[in-house]
Amino acid sequence: FFGTNDMLTVVQDPWGIMERISRRLQAGIMGYYGRWGLPVPRRVAVSVVVAPHTCEKLASPSAEQLEVLHSKIYGGLGRVYDRQKVFAGYPDRTLLIT
């Protein structure tokens, strides 16, 4: 998706207050805001990048086969993203898959 990062702004907490509260509650919390300072997303154009891929179903794939499939899928997604990002209006952005 292109544009989803522009919908909301995540609150940066340089003092670690939200981290302390999260640890105390044993649940992750984060602050964000959008239009008018509310949790309402901003109106931005959202574009979808689609890269169809077919693969054969295996009963018990090996780790090597899974790694090859993952590299094909994520590598292909990265190539499609790089081709389409100019058309979506984000020529300077890079895709980071972790």
FENUR-V82047 format. One record per residue. PHI is phi in whole degrees, -180 to 180 (none if undefined). OMEGA is omega as a letter, one per 30 degrees, with the letter a starting at -180 (NA if undefined). Layout:
PHI & OMEGA
PHI & OMEGA
//
This chain:
none & l
-104 & l
103 & a
-69 & l
-69 & a
-88 & a
-72 & a
-130 & l
-112 & l
-86 & a
-74 & l
-89 & a
-115 & a
-72 & a
-95 & l
79 & a
-67 & a
-66 & l
-65 & l
-64 & l
-65 & l
-62 & l
-66 & l
-66 & a
-83 & a
56 & l
-153 & a
-75 & l
-125 & l
-152 & l
-102 & l
-153 & l
-150 & a
-133 & a
-65 & l
57 & a
74 & l
-105 & l
-78 & l
-110 & a
-60 & l
-72 & l
-82 & l
-134 & l
-73 & l
-117 & l
-115 & a
-110 & l
-102 & a
-121 & l
-136 & a
-65 & l
-143 & l
-109 & l
-149 & a
-91 & a
-83 & l
-115 & a
-65 & l
-143 & a
-71 & l
-80 & l
-63 & l
-66 & l
-65 & l
-65 & l
-64 & l
-64 & l
-64 & l
-62 & l
-66 & l
-66 & a
-68 & a
-71 & l
-66 & l
-66 & l
-63 & l
-64 & l
-66 & l
-65 & l
-59 & a
-64 & l
-73 & a
-93 & a
-65 & l
-68 & a
-68 & l
-83 & l
96 & a
-128 & a
-68 & a
-100 & a
-89 & l
-122 & l
-93 & l
-118 & l
-107 & a
-112 & NA
//
